[in-house]
Amino acid sequence: MIITIKNDEGVTTNFDINLISDEQKKQEATVIVQKVGNLQVTIEALDFASRTHRANLEQLLVGCEEAKVEGESTEETSEDS
């Protein structure tokens, strides 16, 4: 399995996990790749859900003219306890 890593300086390096001679390191690298993949899927799912809920909220609010506020700040204010 070939993995491409881009570091903070922008340098890209390719690694082939299958070529790691130490079995423990190879297994650990494979597990980390799987974890990163699972996290990426979760991030994409949360982003999709968030965008969907925002769109649904916008659609709902467009039909509620009584809730529309003109000329006031869009920031919520809160009092310190």
N, C-alpha and C positions, 0 to 999 in steps of 0.2 A: 504494500500500500504506500503510495507516494503522497507525501504531505508537503505543502508549500507554506513556508513561514515568512512573514514580512515583519521585520523588526522596527523599532522606533525611528531608526535612521532611514527607513525606506528600502533597506537592502532585502532582497528576496532570495531565499535559499530553499532548495528542494531536498527532502530526505526520504529515503525508502526504508520504512519500518521493517520490512521483511529482511533487510540486510543486517539488522542488529544481531550480533553474535550472542550477546548475553540474553538468555531466554526471559529472565525476570524483567529486564529493561524493555524487551520487546513487548511483553505482556502488559507492562505498565503503560507504555506508549499507546498501545491499542485501546486500553481502557480509557485513557485520557481523550483520545480522538473520539471515542464513542460518547463520552460525557459532553464534550464540546458540541458534537452533533446534536445530541438531545437538547442541550441548552439553546442552540440556535433555532431548533424547531419550536421550542417553547416561546422564545422571544418573538418569532414570526407570528405564532398563534395569538399571543397577547397583543401585538401590534394590530393584527387584523380585527380582533375583538374590540379593541379600543376605538379604532376608526369606525367600525360598524355602530357601536353605541353612540359615538359623537354624531354620526350621520342621522341615526334614529332620533336623537335628542333635538337636533336641528330641525328635522322634519316635523316633529311634534310641536316645537316652539313656534314655527312659522305659522301654524294654524291657531295660535293663541295670541291674538292681537291685544287682548287685555293685559298680557304680561309684558308687552313691549314697553321699554323705558327709553324716552328720548332725552338727549342732552345731559345725561348724568355719567359719571365715571363708570367704566366697566369693571373697576377693581372692587373687590369686596373689602370692607373695613371691619376690623374687630377691635374690641376694647380689651386692654390688658387687665388681667385679674389682680 
